[in-house]
Amino acid sequence: MRNVTITLEETVARWARVEAARKDISVSRLLAGILKERMREKDEYDGAMRRALARKPFLKTDGHYLSREEVHDRDRLR
């Protein structure tokens, strides 16, 4: 474990103290848990993004893409 010094706004520090007391843990442990969860979420998101970008497109076309006018043709939608 590493020690880190941070500066917080008073309202944020007060919230952290109250939240830590409510969970019966230290502010340090509360913040470590929050940061660890944030790191896990980011890693999970990055992995999902890599997997999504690695997939081949699932929309198949015959080589013809709609023009801007065709895409925005309101009469066709009615």
N, C-alpha and C positions, 0 to 999 in steps of 0.2 A: 504494500500500500504506500502511496505517496501522499504527503501533506501538500495542500494547495490553499493559498489565501485568496479569498474573493471579496469584492466590495459589492454590497447590495443596497438598494434603496431601503429606507426604514420600513415602508409598508411590506416590501417583499420579505425582509428579514423577520418581521413580526408574523407574517403568514407562515413562513417556514418553521418558526419556533412553535406556533400553535399546532400546525399540522404534525410536526414531529412528536409533540407532547400527546396529541390525540392518538397517534400510532404507537406511543411508548417507545420511541427510538430517538437517537440523537439527530440533530440537524445535519451533521456530517453524513450519517447513514442514510437519511432521507434524500439528501442531494445526490449521494452516490447511487442510490437506487433509481432516482429519476434520470440521471445521466446514463446509467447502464441500460435502462429501458429505451431511452431515446436512441442510443447507439444500436441496440438490437433491432429497433424498428427501421432505422436507416439502412442497416445491412440487409434486412429482409426486403425492403423496398428496392434497393439497388440490385439484389439478386433477381427479383421479379422483373425489373425493367430489363436486365440483361437477357433473361429468358424470353421475354416478349419481343425484344428487338432481334433475337436470334431466329425467331420463327419466320417461316416464309409467309408472304401475304396470303390470306385465305380468299380474297376476292379475285375471281378470275375474270378476265375480260377477253374480248375477241380482238384486242388491240385498239379498239375505238374508245376514246374517252369523250365524255360530254364536253361541249364547249361551254364557255361562261354563259352564253345566251340560253343554251339548253338547260343548264342547271337552274337558272333563275326564271324560267318560263312558267309564269303563274297559271296561264290558261291550261297547261298540261296537267296541273295538279287538281283541277276541278273535275 
